[in-house]
C-alpha cells in the first residue's frame, strides 16, 4: 500500500522548521517528517475492521497545519500522548475492499466516508460509552488518548487503509464522489452552525471564506433562512462566491472592518488612545473560521453585548488576546470541533448524515468548491496549491488517480 504519513520525531520537526525559514522545499526533503512510502498491506487486526480502497480525498486545513509543522509544542493538546506516526487524509470517499467476519453493516463494494479518528469508545469496542460518545460527539471522547489495542494504518492520502467499521458511514447512491468528500467538512460546518441559537433577523458574521466558511454560510441559512449574513473574505473572488452562496454583505480584510461592521449593524464605533477601538452594538453572532489572534480579537469586539462568538478555525499556537469583551459585554465565546448529533425537524441526526441529506436536497452545494485535483505522486504541488490561495485561487484541493 502507498500511504502518506508524518513521523512525530522532534529532531526532524525542529530541523525542518529551521530549514523551512529560508528553504520552503525543506518540508518535502528526506530530512522532513513527511513521507510517501510503499508499506506492506496490513491484515485486518480484528473481526470488526474493514479495508477501504480510496477513490478521492480532499486536503483539509488541518492536514496543511500538520505537514507544514504549523504548531507550537506548548498548546494544550500536545500535553496528551499521541501516536508516533500520523496517517494523513480524512476527507475521503472510498470502496469497501475487505470486511471482518463480524461486520454486518457494510459489504464489499460499498462506498463509504470516514468520520475521523478511530480512537472513540465505539471504535475501541467499549460497551460503556463516555458522556460525549453517548451524546454522539465522538470527537470529544474522554478515552481518546488511552492506548489502543490495534492502530489504524493508512489514511485518505494513499491507496488503502484499515479501520474499525464504526468509523465509516455509507454514501448514498445519489451523491457523486466529488460531493462525498465534502461530507466531513460539511458535518463540521453544520455542527458549528448548531452551537448557538439562530433567530429570525439575526445579524451573523462569518470570518473567513475557505471551504468551511462557504459550507457554513449554507448551513446557517439552512437552519435559519431569515438571518442576515456578512462574510469577511481575503480576496475579491472569495467575496463573490460568498455572495452567490447567500451572504447578504461582504467586505475584505484590507478594508476597515470596524467601520464596515458599524455601518452594516448600526453599531456605534468608539476610538480610544493609541488606536484602541470597540463597537457598542454589533453582530448577534460571529463565526471565526480563521482562529488567529487578530480575527478572534476583532470578533469579540464586533459582537453586541450578550451576543456570541463561535471559534471554528484551528490555530495551534498560544495567543495573546484581549478577553475583556467576554465579561465587559458578556459575549459568549464558544468552541466548535468536529461533528455531533443535532435535532433537525424534531429528530436526532448526526451532522454527517445531515450533511449528505442536505447535499442530496441541494441545500448544501459543494461542487464549485473542488477547484484542483492531483495524482498522489504530485503531492508537493498539491500542498503548495492548497496553501497559496492568492496565486491559485484554490478552495478544495483533492488527490485522485490512486492505483
N, C-alpha and C positions, 0 to 999 in steps of 0.2 A: 504494500500500500504506500502510495505517495501521501505525505502529510506534512503540514507546516506547524511548527511549534516554537515556543520560546523556552530556553533553558534559564531558569531562575538561578543565575550564578553571579554573585555580587561582583567579583573582579571583572568579569566580562561586561557587566552592566556599567560599572564605573569607567572602564576603559572606553567603551563605545560612546558614552556620554561626553567624555573628554574629547575624543576624536571628532565627534559629530559637531562640535562647535565651529570647526573650520573645514570639515570634510563630510558633507551630507551622505556620501556613499558608505560611511562607516557603519550605518545601521544595517547594511546588506553585506558587509565584509565577512570573511571567515571568522574573524575575531568577535563578531556580534552574537548576541543571544538568539537571533532569529535563524531558523534552519528550515529548509525544504528537503526532506530526506525520503528515501525509499526504505521502509521498515517491513519486517516480516508481518504477514497478515495474522493478527492475533485470533485465537479461538474465543468463542463466547465463554465467559468465565462462570456463568450461572444460567439456570433454566429460564429465567425471565428476562434475558438480554436479547438484543436484536442487532443485526448488522445492516447498515444502510449504505447504499451507493449514492453519492451526491450527484445532483444534476445542475444546480445553480446555487450560489451562495454570495450574499451581499457583504460588503465591508462595512462594519459598524464603527462609529466614533471610538468606542472602547477598544476595538482592535488597533486603531491608529495610536491611541494612548499607550497601549502595551508595546507595539513594535517600535515606536519612536521613543520608548522609555520615558514617557512624559508623566512621571510620578515622583513624589517625594517619599523617602523612606520613613518619614515622620507622621504620615497620615494614619488615622485610627485603624483602617482595615489591615494595614501591614503589620499591626501588632499580633494578628491572628496567624496561626500556622497555615501554610499554603503548600500547594503542590510544587515540586521542583521542576516540573515540566508543564507548560500551559499550551494546550492544543487550540489553535485559533480557528474562528469561524463558527457562528451560531445562527446567522440569518440564512438558513439553508432550506432547500427542498430536495428531497431525495426519494429513492425507491427502496423498499424493504427487500433485502437480498438473502437474509437468513434469520430464522426465528428460533428461540429456545423452545424446548418441548412444553413448557408451562404457559407460553404466550397464546392467548386466545383472541385478543382484540385486534391483532394485525395478521396479515398473511403475505406471502411472497408477492411482490409486485405492487403493493400498496404505496401510494405517495404519502410522504409524511413531512412534517416540520418538527423542529426541536425547540422546546420551550426554554432551554438554557442549561445550567449546570446540573449534573447528576449527583447532587450532594444533599438533597432534602430527605425528609422522612420517608416518602413514598419510594424514592429511588433506592433508599437503603433497605427497604423491606420492613420498616418498623411497623408493628401493629398498633402502637400507641403514638399518635401524632402530636407534635408540639403545637402550641396555640396558633402560630402563624400558618402552619400547614393545615390545621383544622379549618382555618378561615379561607384557605385557598391561596394564600400569599406565600407560596413556597420559596420565593427568593429570600425571604426573611427567616428561613428555617433556623431554629436555635441549635440544631445539631450539625450545621453545615461545615463547621471547622473540625469536627471529630474525624479520627482516622476512618478510612474506607476499607471494606473487605476486598473490593475489586475496583480498579480505577478505569474510567472510560479512556479509550485510546482512539486518537484521531479526532478531527473536527470537520467543520464545513470547508476548510481550505485543504482539500485533499480528495483522494478517490473514494475512500470509505471511512466509516468509524463504527465503533461498537458502543452501546449504551443500554441502560435498563429501558424496558418498554414503557415505563411510566413517564419517561421524559419526552415522549413523542406524541404527536397529535395527527389524526388523519386529515388529508387535504381534500376538500370537496372536488368532485369532477369538474364543476363549473369554473374553478379557478385555474388559470394558467400558472406555469412555473414562475413567470415574471411577476405575477401577483402574489404568489405564495411566499416568496422571500420577504415580503413586507408584513407577513403575519406577526412576526416577533416585534419589529419596531412599532407597528400599528397597535399591538396589545400594550406596549409601553405607553404610547400616547394616550390611549383610552384610559388606562389606569390613572395617568396624571390628570386627565380631564374630570375624573370622578373624585379627586382628592378633596374638592370643596364644592359646596352647593352653588349651582348656577341659576340665577333668577332672570326672568324677562327684564330686558332693559339694562342688564349689567354691562359695564364697560370693561373690556378684557384686553390686556396687552400680552402678546406672545413675543418674547425677546429671543430672536434667533430663528433664521429661516434656513435650516437644513432639513434632512429627512424627517426627524421627529417634529420639528416646527411645522412643516407642511401637513403632516398627518394630524398633529394636534389641532390645528385650525379646523380641519374637517371633523374631528372627534368632538370638539367643543360645540360646533354648530349642530351636530347630530344630537347632542344631549340637550342643547338649549338654542333653538333656531332664532330666538328673539333677543339674543345678546349682540353687542357691537364689538367687533374685534379690530384691534390695531396691531399691526405686525412691524417689528423693527428688524430691518434687513441690513446686511453688509454691502450688497451690490444691487444695482437697479434691476437686474434680471430676476433676482430673488423677490424683490418687492412686487414686480409684475406678476409673478407666479402666485405669490401670496394673495394678491387681489383676485386672481382667477379662481383660487380655492375658497374665497369667501371673506377675506379680510376687507372691512369697510374702509380702513385707512392704513397707510404705510408711511414710514419715514426711514431714513438711512442713518447709519452710525455716525457719519460725518456731519449730520445736522445737529442742531441744538435740541437734545432730547427733552430737556426741562421745558423749554419754550413750546415745543410741539405737544408735549403731554398736557401742559397747562391749556393750550389752545383747544385741544381735542376734548378734554374732560371738563373744561370750565373751572379748573383749579386756580388758586392764587399762587403765583410764584414769588418767593421771597429770596433775597440775597443778603448774606451777612459778610463779615470780614473775610478777606483772603479768598473771595470767590465761592465761599460756602453757600450752597443753595438747597432749598427744600420747597416742596409743594404742600399747600394746605388744601385738601381735596385730592383728586386724582382717580386712578383706576380702582374699580371694585376688586379686581383680581388680576394678578400678574403671574405669568408662567415664564420663569427664567430657564430657557433651554440651552444657554451657554454656560452659565455657572461659574464664571470667573469673578474676582472681587469687584471689578468695575461694573459689571452688569447686575450683580446681586445688590451692590450698594445703591445703584440707581433704582432698581426695582423697589427696594424698601422705601425710598424717598418719593417715588412716584405713585405710591399706593395710598388711598384715602384712609383716614382714621377708621379702624375697625375692619379694614379690608384684609386681603391675604396675598401672600407671595408663595407660589409653589416652585420649589427648586427641582428642576428636572435634569439640568445639564450636569455632566460628570466632570469634576475638577479634582485631581488627585494631588493637590498641594494645599498646605495650610494657608489661610488667608487673613490679612489684617483688614478688619471690616468694622464699620460703624453700625452697631446694632441698636442704637438709641430709638429708631422708629418702632422697634418691637414693643418697647414699654411706653415711650412717649406718645405714640399714636395707636398703641395696641394693635399693631399689624401682626397678623399670624404668619409665621414662617414655617412652611410645611415642606417635607421632602417627598419625592416620588421615585421609586426604583422598581423596575421590572413590571410584573403583571399580577393580577389577582382575580378574585371573584367579585362581581358587581351585580347590582339589581337593575335589570332592563325590562321594561314593560311588565313589572311585577314578578319577574322570575330571576333567580340567580343564574349567572352565566359567567364563564371565565372570559377575561378580556381577549384571550387568544381566539376562542370560539366566536366572540362578538366581532372581533376584527375580520375574521373570514366571512361571517354573515354580512357585515356591512359592505365588504368588498363585493360580494355577490349581489347585494341590493343597490350597488353603485352609490352608496352613501359615502364610502371612502374610495377614492380613485387614485391608486398609487402609480399607474403605469408610466406617467410622464416623469416620475422621479428616478427611474432607471436610465441613467444617462450614458454609462460606459460599461463595456464588457471586455474581459481579458481572459485568455487561457492562463492556467495556473503558472506555467513557466515564465510568464511575463509579470510576475508578482511585483517586481521592483517598480515598473511603470504604473501598475495598478495602484499601488500605495501612494506614489507621488501624485497621481491624478486625483485620488480621493482627498489628499491633503491640500492640494493647491486649487482651491475653488476659483480664484481670480483668473488664472491662466486657462483652466479647462472648463469652467462653468459646470463643475461636477456636482451632482447631488448624491445619487447612489451608484457606486461602482461595484460590479459583481464579477466573480470568477465563474467561467463555464468551460466547456470542452474538456471535461475530466475524462480520463481514459476508462 
